[in-house]
Amino acid sequence: MNKYIAYLILLFCSLQQAGAQPKMKPMADIPGFKANLLASTQKAKSMECDFVQKKFLEVLTEPVISNGHFCFKRENLIRWEYLTPNQYLIIINNDKVLTKNKNEKANVIDTRSNKLFKELTDMMVSCFSGNIKAIEKRYSIQYFETEKQYMTKLVPLDKNAGAYLKNIDMYFDKSDMTISKLLMVEPSNDYTEYNFTNKKLNLPIADEKFKIN
Amino acid sequence: MKNLRLISLLIGALFSACSSTGGLKSVGKRAVQRSELYPVIERQGTKKEAWFNISIQFFKSEQSGQLLVKQTNDTTTRIVFMTAVGFKIFDFAITPHDFTIHTCIDPLRKKNILRIMEKDFRLMFCTNLVYAPSKIYSSKSDTAIVVYKLRIPGKSYYRVNDQKKILTNIDNHAFPVGGAKVNFEYTEGSLLPKIHLKQKGIKLRFELEPFPIK
């Protein structure tokens, strides 16, 4: 009997949680969304924000959480800086990617010779520059929305990319059309969630921050 | 003839100087339980989960990220390596008799690379429950130092400190050449050690540094 009561409580809790999530519905005006996104991101020359990364693994009961700071500058400059629990820096500067640990020397990769890295960096740049057209060539896209957010679900068309990524979900705030959440789901259904907060648009960011030696 | 004797003496001296049992005396032979080797993961108590910053240097290339080592049940150790951005490089499950690949990126999905990684993780994280009857040595100068000569994989000398209850190093010999050396470096205030593994035959190094996860 106690077991049934426990099941009922669990069911009730899960229904409550499901209720707390705003339900996604198919996007009503896809061309309008694309035009709106392109127009607003064209205006955004730069973006700075904080991020929280949660890695969900089937083998763990709780996600692994990392925090950091993110900068994007047109056209192809990204600085992705992890602050806790580890310090780690990633800079994307056109075709070059720099990775650096706190205690290590920098490692520079030319994405032209690394297909996987090129795929990831192109996708990241397209996400933050709002260039849906560039993404459409390599992903099939489904469009959704809630009252406050747009969501695009990207499924890789390329078999090689599909071996690493099942889908990418991008969430945009309707208020300013900036990205607020990114979900990268692996074929095993393990996934990484990035939440972007304290977004600041069009503040000057020195080119030095994206320098790769 | 004299030259031959001299060469044999020199070779003998060289081997005894490099021997893993130098300064030790044999104290018997018996089956060895995993717990006697003080596996790193056991230092985490009931949690049996550890996180390391890992750097793998393979010839001139280097890949760094985070390594999760988790004992999911009495016999299975799960090893997950992912980059800082959360991208999984590999995900292995190791039991005393099986090696399962849950995920592995294509460049690493090579028979030889997988075989080396399996062997190295088995060495570092002591994945057997019981090891076949093995020679046991103790230090002539410090009775707390015990060395187990285990026959898996290859010939491996596990050096432990019974007083501190820690595994300090492993010297693994492969036939006819090769093997690996593993050092466990404990710092004050940290339950988990830094682990350095160096392959003898090829330019492959693993550097693991523990870090706390919320």
Interface residues (C-beta under 8 A of the other chain):
Chain A: Q53 K55 L57 V59 L60 V64 I65 S66 W80 Y82 P85 N86 Y88 I90 T99 N101 E104 N107 L116 L120 A163 Y164 M184 E186 P187 S188 D190 T192
Chain B: E49 W51 N53 S55 E62 S64 Q66 L68 K70 T72 R78 V80 M82 A84 V85 G86 F87 K88 D91 H102 T103 I105 D106 F211 P212 I213 K214
